[in-house]
Amino acid sequence: MDNLIALLIAAPLLGAAVLLCGGRRLDAVGHWLGTLLAAVSFGLGVTLFVDMLGRSADNRAVHKHLFSWVPVEGFQADVGFQLDQLSMTFVLLITGVGTLIHLYSVGYMEHDENRRRFFGYLNLFLAAMLLLVLADNYLLLYVGWEGVGLASYLLIGFWQHKPSAATAAKKAFLVNRVGDMGLSIAIMVMFTTWGSFAFSTVFNQVGETGWGRNTAVGLMLLLAACGKSAQVPLQSWLGDAMEGPTPVSALIHAATMVTAGVYLITRSGVIFNAVPNTQTVVVIVGAVTLLFGAIVGCAKDDIKKALAGSTMSQIGYMILATGLGPIGYAFAIMHLVTHGFFKAGLFLGAGSVMHGMNDEVDMRKYGGLRKYMPVTFATFGLGYLAIIGFPGLSGFWSKDKIIEAAFAKGGTEGWILGAVTLLGAAITAFYMTRVMLMTFFGEKRWNEDEVHPHESPRTMTLPMIVLAFGSVFAGGLFSINESFVKWLEPVTSLSHGDSPISSGVVTAATTVVLLIGVGIAYAQYGRRPVPALAPRGSLLTRAARRDLLQDDFNHVVLVRGGEHLTRSLVYVDHTLVDGVVNGTAAGVGGLSGRLRKLQNGFARSYAVSMFGGAAVLIAATLLMRAV
């Protein structure tokens, strides 16, 4: 059975190779081939999952060594896989949601002449993501990590004829390279410290290592996670990445790539547990990003960018939970899975709206679409209720657990984190209600001569319906007898912490702030007409429209700062380094020029020199004898 693990990756990798190298002859069937191979990978994942359920909890991890990658003395790098409860969760999410998005793309990309290449990139992305979560060592994980970066660059910039898409792809690639440097440095420190990249070796020796090394590795892993998961300070690429086709947003920015950072921290939990100060930094990053993304989402009129801000915020919840250690690891992954359902459904719903509105993304030009797109309205609505944490739906079960875990941190820190997570829940309810009202309710605000809203084809609506079921039921199924927490416990361990308030009080508080957020949004967008142009708004609103000035900050601090640093280094190079080099050269040149005058070619000059030298030697000899 463990031989099937390699086939999980091989199926979509084969699809990518065939579709990208097969040429135009595959244009007619390439999209179905890509979807089929994604489904094959999902089928293999389900088969392995059933087999895993048949074994005891302590005997479910499977290790599969394929071959020695770099077998040299003092440096052993292997290609091997580790399938345990954590990686299995990601395998099912990646392949399951990935297959649905492939099917959705069949209809969404129907009229794109490069559809075959698009599906090749989707298959490549699945293969890279599966390699990332199945690797049994950090070096092989890094290969998948970089493969995901490459595939995301290709997918975000798929419509490269649009300058905005090409720029967004380049921005995502460069910002992620900063985070990737963190992962590469962490791997180097691991090898110099523990002599291995393997999870088992590294985790077994962490407790014997000094505080400094563990902290360095933890902070570098966090930097890597910030890049992939769009967390402060490397969050600026996510909003621009919406320039890619909508299925890309659903695949990369809902269920897979942006969750890679959460996986990395959870997988490396042993390292972070050994350095609580680093866990504190993780919590701070998650808390700041949670509020940052939520505020940005409140001010966006572009439906996809509003959802991008939401993604940033929800991943912030997950990162915050991982920073809580064993109190929050399982809940972070639980929210990651439920988020994969409802956020993928929301993105696909946004794509369906765009499909029926001639690719219009401005919500101020929507309104009343529930009458024209009933399936999209129903599925998007269920995703909306799930993400705001409506009681009984999936987001209610997973996000409430993170809020409880925040309070369970204990002390002043627990109260602060609990307040932040509750505030984030209120803002989430506000901006998602705003999206819902501006898109599906109110008077229609489009030009009927140019736009004719209509429901999407079945290839698009069927995946949306399946994801809507997950948005409704996934969280409740996971919460029965704490089944999901118990499933992950052998990998993540579990600690209940010391919460100062009961779960019932947390649920009540979450429901209250949810209603407050919905009420404010309804008062502002449900009872008033939506103007065609956004009002100027407050200073905070204007800043949020510009992503809270993150690009301005990067330009001033990093670009301008880099320019000044470069100029300073050039000045030092020209003045000091070149001064020393050129001065030395000038001195040697001057001395040699003077010595050269002694070699004039005249015999009389040489005779006088010889006579003078002999006279000096004689005088010196006589002087020494006299003394």
N, C-alpha and C positions, 0 to 999 in steps of 0.2 A: 504493500500500500504506500510506503514512503517513496516509492519510485514515481508516484504521481505528482510529487511536489515540484520536481523540475518541469513537468509538463504544464503546470499552472502558468509558468512564465513562458515556456516554449510556444504555447498556442498563440497568444497575441504577438509574440516576437516574430513568429513565422508569418503571421498576417501582415505585420509591418514590412517585412522583407519582400514579400510577394507583391503587396500593393504599391510599394515605393519603387520597386525595380521591374515590375511586370509591364509597365508601359500602358499606352492607350487601349490596348486590346482588352484590358480588364475594366474599362470604364463602365460597361453595362452591368457588371455583377460585383464590382469591387466593394460597394457599400454593404451588400448582403454577405460577402465573404468576411469582411471585417466584423460585422455583427455576429456572424456564426461563430467565429473563433473566440470572440469575447464571451459568448454564451457557453462554449466548450470549457473555457477556463472557469466560469461560474459553476458548471456542472461538476468539474473536478473538485472544486472547493467544497461543494455540498457533500460529495462522496467522502472526502477527507474529514469533514465535520461529523458526519454520521459515524465514521469509524472512530473518531476521537471520543464521541459520546459513549461508545461502548467500552471505554477503558476507565479505570479509576482516576480520580482527580489528580493524584500524585504521579500518575504514569501516562499522562496525556501528551507530554512534550516529545516530539520526534526530531531527531537530528540526522541529517543526510549529508554525507561528505561525497562530493562529486570528483574533485581532483585537486592536486596541488597546483596552485596558480604560479607562485614564485618560490620554488624549492631550492633555496641557496642557504649556505651556512650562515647562521645568525639572523636570517630573515625568512620566516616561513609565512606565506600568505596562501590561504586555501579558499576554494570555492565550495562553500557548504551552506546548508539551509537549516533553520530552526523553526519548526512549526509547533507553537504552543497556543495557549488560550488567547494570548494577546495578538499574535500574528494571525491566528485563524479569524479573529473578529475583523481585522482589517482586510483579510483575503475576501471574506464574504461581502463586506461593504464595497470594496473596490470593484470586484467582478460583478456583483449584483447590480449596484447602481450604475456601474460602467456599461453593462449590457443594455440597461434601459435607456441610457443616454445615447448609445449607438443606435438603438431602434428609433428614438426620437429624431436623431440626425438624418435618418433616411428621408423623412418628410421635410425637415427643416432645410436641408441642403439640396433638395431635389433639383433645383435649377442652377446649381453652381457647377460650372464646367470642370472644376478641380475637385469634385466630390471624392473621387478615388484617393487622391493624395491626402485629403482631410481624414479619411478613415484610416489610412496608413499611419498618420500621426497619432490618431486616437489609440490605435493598437500599440504603437511604440510607447505611448504614455502609460498604458496599463501594464505593459511588460516591465518598464522601469520602476513603477510604483510597487509592483509585486516583488521585484528584486529587493527593493528598499526594506520592505517589512518582513521578508523571509530570510534575509542574510543572517548568518550566525556570527558575524564579526563586523567590526566597524569599517574596515577597509572595503569589503564587498558592499556594505550599506552605502558607502560613499559613492560607489559606482552607480548604484540605483539612484542616489540623491542627485548626482550630476545628470543622469539620464532623464530624470524628471524635469530638471532645469532646462535641458535641451528641448524636450518635447513641449514644455510650456512656452518656450520662446517661439517654436514653430507654429503652435496653435494660436497664441495671442496675435502673432503677426501674420496669420494665414491670409488675410486680405491685405497683403503688403502693398497693393497699389494705392491704398489709402495712407497718406503720410502719418496720420494719427495712429494707425494700427502699427506701422513700422516703428514709430517712436515709442509706443507703449511696450512693444516686445523688447526693444533694446533697453528700455528703462527697467523692466522686470528682470532681464538677464543681468544687468550691471548691479542692481541693488542686491539680487540674490548672490552675486559673486562675493559681496562683502560677508554675508552670512556663511557662505561656503568656505571662506578663509578660516572662519572660526572652527568649523568641523575639521578641516585639514590640520590646523594647529593642534586641536585636541587629539587627533589620531597620532600625530608626531610625539606629543607628550606621553601618550599611552605607551607607545613603543619604547621610548627611552626610559620610561619608569617601570613598566611591567614586562617588557620584551615580547608583547603579543598584542594582537587586535581582537582576539576572540572574546566574546561576551563572558564565557565561563571563566577564563583566566583573569580578565580584568576585574570582574565583580568579586572573585575570591580573594584578590589581593588589595582591594581598596582599603580595607580596614587596617592594613599594615603600612599604609602610605601616609606621609606627612600631610598636614593641613594645607600647605601651600600648593602642592601638586594637585590634590583633589579639587581645590578651589579653582585653580587655573583650568582644569579640564571641564569642570561644571560651567564656568562662565563662558568658555568657548563653545560648549554645546548649546548653551542658551542663546548665544549670538547666532549660531546656525539656525536654531528654531525660530528666532525672530525674523530671519530672512524668509524662510519658506512659509511661515505662518502669518506673515504680514503684521508683526507686532512692533510696537514702539521700540527702537527708533527706525526700523527698517520697513515701515508700513506703506511708504509712499507709492509703491508700484501697483497696489491692488486695484484702486479705483480706475487707473488708466488701463488696466488689463481688460476692462469691459469692452474694449474696442474689438476683441476677438468675437467670433460667432458665439451666440448664446449657449449652445451645448458645451462650449469650452468653459464658460463661466460656471455651468452646472457641474461639470466634471472636476475641474481644477479647483474652483473656489468654493465648493460646497462639501464634497465628499472625499477628496483625495489630497491633492498637493498641499493645500493650506493646513491639513491635519498632520502633515509629516512631522512638524515641529512638536506637536503634542505626543506623537508616537515616540520621537527621539528622547524626550525628557522622561516619559513613562518607562521606556525600555531601559534607560540609564538611571532608574530610580535608586539603585544601590549607591551610585556615585553621589547623587544629590542628597540622599539621606545622611551621608557621611559629613556633609558640610552645610549645616543649617543656615549659615550666612548667605550661601548661594541660593538656597530655597527662598529666602526673604527677597532677594533680587528678582527671582522668578515671579513671586507673588506681586511685587510692585509693578513689574512689566505687564502682567495680566490685568491688574486692576486699572492701571492707566489706560491701556488699550481698550478695555471694556467700555470705559466712558468715552474715550476718544472716538471710537467707531460709532457709538450710539449717537453722539452729538452730530457727527458728520452726516449720518443717515437721516437726521431730522431736516436737513436743509437742501437735500438733493431733489431736483425735479426729474432727473434722468432715472427711470425706474430701475435700471440695472445698477447704477452707481449707488442708489439708495440701498439696494440689497447688498452691494459690496461693503458699504459701511456697516451693515448688519452682520455680515460675515466676520469682519474684523472684530466686532464687539463680541460675537458669540465665541470665536476662538479665544478671545481674551478671558472669557469665563473658564474655558478649558485650561488655559495656561495657568490661571490663578489656582485652579483646583490641583494641578500637578505640583505647584509650589507648596501646597499644604502637606505633601508627602503621602504616607499611607492613609491619611484621612480622606484624601481627595482623588488619588489615582483612578480608582474604579469609576468614580462619578464623572471624572473628566472624559474617560473613554465612553461611558454611557451617553453623555451629552453629545459626544462626537458622533456616535452612531445615529441617535435620533436627529441630530442636526443634518446628517447626511441625507436623511429622508425628506425632512420638511424644507430644507434650504435648496436641495436639488429640485424639489417640486416647485418651489417658488421661482427659481431661475427658469425652469422649463415653462412655467406659466407666463413669466415675463416674455419669454421668446414667443409663446403662442399669441400673446397680445400684439407683439411687434409684427408677427406674421400676418395678423388680420388688419394691421394699421399701417401697412406699407413701410415697415421698419422704423416707424416713429417711436422715439423713446421718451419724449417729453410728456410727463403725466398731466401737465396743464392742457394738453390737447387730446385728452381721453374723456372720461366721464360717461356713466351710464352703460358701460360695456357688458354688464351682466345680462342684458336682454339679448345681446347679439352673440355672446360667447358663453353659454350656460355651463358647459363642461369645464372650461378654463376657470370660470368664476367659482364653481364649486370646489375644484381641486386646489386652486390658489387660496380660497377662503379657509379650507382645512389646514393648509400649510401656515396661513396667517394665525389661526387660532393656536396651532401647535407652538409656534415660535414665541408668542406672547405669554405662553404658559397657562392657557385656558384649562381649568380643572378637568382632569381625565385624559387629556391628549398628551402626546409623547413629551413635548417640551415641559409640561407641568411636572412630570415625574423626574426628569433628568436635571433641569435647571434648579428646581427646588432643592434637590439633593446637594448641589454645589453651594447654594445659599446656606443650607444647614451646616455643611462642612466648614464654610467660612466662619460662622458663629462658633463652631466647635473648636476652632483654633485656640480659643480661650483668651482671657485677659483683654487689655485695651485693643490689641491687634485684632482679636476676633470681632469685637464690636465695630471697629472701623471697616474691616473687610465685609462684614455682614451688611453694614449700611451702604457700602459701595455697590454690592451685588443687588440690593433692593432698589437702589437708585437706577442702576442699569436696567432692571426689570421694568420700572416705570417708564423710562425713556424708550425702551424697546416697544412697549405697548403703544406709546405715542406715535413713533415714526412708522410702525407697521400699520396702524389704523389710518394714518395719513395716506400711505400708499394705497390701501384698500379703498378708501373713500374717493380719492382723486381718480382712481382707475375705473372702478366698477359702479360707483354711485353718482348721484347728482345729474345735472343736465349734460347732454353731449356737447363737446366743445371742439369738434373737428369739422373740417370743410367737407360737406357731403359730395361735392363735385370731384374731390380728389381721393377721398378715402371711403372704402366700403367694408366696414368690419364684418368678419365672418369667423366661424369656428374652424379650428385646425383639423387636418386629416387624422384618421385613426392612428397612423403610425406615430403621431405626436401626442394625441390625447390618451392612448393606452398607457404609455409610461407614466404620464401624469396621474392617472387613476391609481396605478399600482403604488406610486410614491405617496399619494394621499392616504392610502390604507396604512402605510408605514407611519405617516405623520400622526395618525389617529391611535394606532394600536401598539406600536413598538415599545414605547415607554412603559405602558401598563404591563405588557408581557414580561419585560425585563424586571419589573418591580415585584412580581409575584414571588413571595418567599425570598426576596432579595436574590433571585436566581442569577442575575447578571453579575452582581458583586461576588457571589460565591464562585461563579465561573472563572472570574479573573483573579481571585484571591491567591492561588498558587504562584502567580507571576507578580502581582502588584502588592500582595499582603494587604492587611486592612487594620485600621485603628479608628475607633469611633470618636476619639477626642473627648472633650469635656464641654458640651454646649451649655451655655447658661439659660437657654430657652428650649422649650419642647418643639418637636416637629410640627405639632398642631398650630402653635403660635406662629411659626415661620410660614406655614401654609396660609394662615389667615392674613399675615402681613403682606405676603406676596400677592394674594388676591386683591387686597385693598389697593396696593400701589398699581396693580394692573388696571383696576377700574378707574383710578385717577388718571392714568395715562390715556386710556381709551376716551374718557370723558372730556379731557382737554382737547384731544384731537378732534372729537366730534363737534365740540363747540366751535372750533376754529375752521374745520373743513367740511363738516356735515350740515351745519345750519347756515352757512354763508356760501355765496357763490365763489367759485375759484377764479381769480383774475387770470387773464391770458398771459400777463407778464408778472413775474414775481415782484412783490413790493421790495423796497430797499431793505427794510428790516433793521434789526439792531446790529450792534457791532459784532456780537457773537454769531448772529445769523450770517452776516457777510463773511466772517472768518470761516464758518463751517462750510459755506458754499465753496470756499477755496481750500477745503480739506484742512481747516484749522492752521493754515499757512505752513503746512509741512514742506511743500516744495520751496516756499520762500526761505524757510529755515535752512533747508538743505543747501540752497543756493548761497545764502549768506555765510553759513558756518563751514560747509564742506567745499563748495565750488570756489567762493571768494577766498575762504581760508586756505584752500589748496593753492590758489593762485598766489596769494601772499607768501605762503610757505615756499613755493617754487621760486618766486622772485628772490626771497631771502637766500635760499640755497644757491641760486645762480650768482648772487652778489658775493657770497662767501667763496664760491668756487673761483670767480674771476679775481676777487681781491686777495684772498688768503692763499688758496691752493695754487692758482695760476701765478700769484705773486712770488711764492716760494720757488715754484718750478722755473718760472721765467727769470727770477733773480739769480738762481743758481746757474742757469744757462748763460745769463749775461756775464756773471763773474768769471766763469770758466772761459767764455769767449774773449773777455777783456784780457785775462791773464795770458791766454794762448796767443792773442794778438801782440802782446808786448814781447813774449818769448820768441815769437816768430821773427822779430826785428834782429835778433841775434844771428839768425840764419840768412845772411845777406849775399853769400856766394863769393865774397872777396877774400883772397888768401891772406892779405895783410891784416885783415880784421881778425881772422882765425889765429894768426901768428901772435898778434898782440894779446889775444885772449889766453893763448897757451903760455906766453911769457908772464902775464899777470898771475895766472893760476900757479905757475911754478914758483914765482916770487912769494906768493902767499903761503905756499907749503913750506918753502925754505925758512921764511920768517917765523912761521909757527913752530917749526922744528927747533930752531935756535932758541926761541923763547922758552920752550918746554925744558931744554937742557939747562938753560940758565937758572930756571926755577929749581 
